[in-house]
Amino acid sequence: MIGKYCIIRTEKAGVFAGEIISRNGSETILKNCRKLWYWSGASAVEELALNGVKNKNDCKFTVTVDEIIVMDTIQIIPCTEKAKECILSVKDWKIN
């Protein structure tokens, strides 16, 4: 999975999308990562990784950070190119 754009589900921190840099046990380091706080138009993370979302304007995906370490990774799903493009095209959910 190293180098692939994936959906990462953690036990407590939520769901993230980004490129995996490394893994060590349940710790995953990602680059070009954003948290997928809320999505509309995908039933679960598996559909999100396969197709992206249908309702981009109703999603809450955070800004993209260069690098992040997430703990307690419990699920990793590689994204299709279609899903990656969709996730990246969702407008940043932010204050400004």
ABEGO torsion letter per residue (X at the ends): XBGBBBBBBBAAAEBBBEBBABBBEABBBBBGBBBBABBBGBABAAAAAAAEBABAAABBBBBBBABBBBBGBABBBBBBAAAAAAAAABBBBBAX
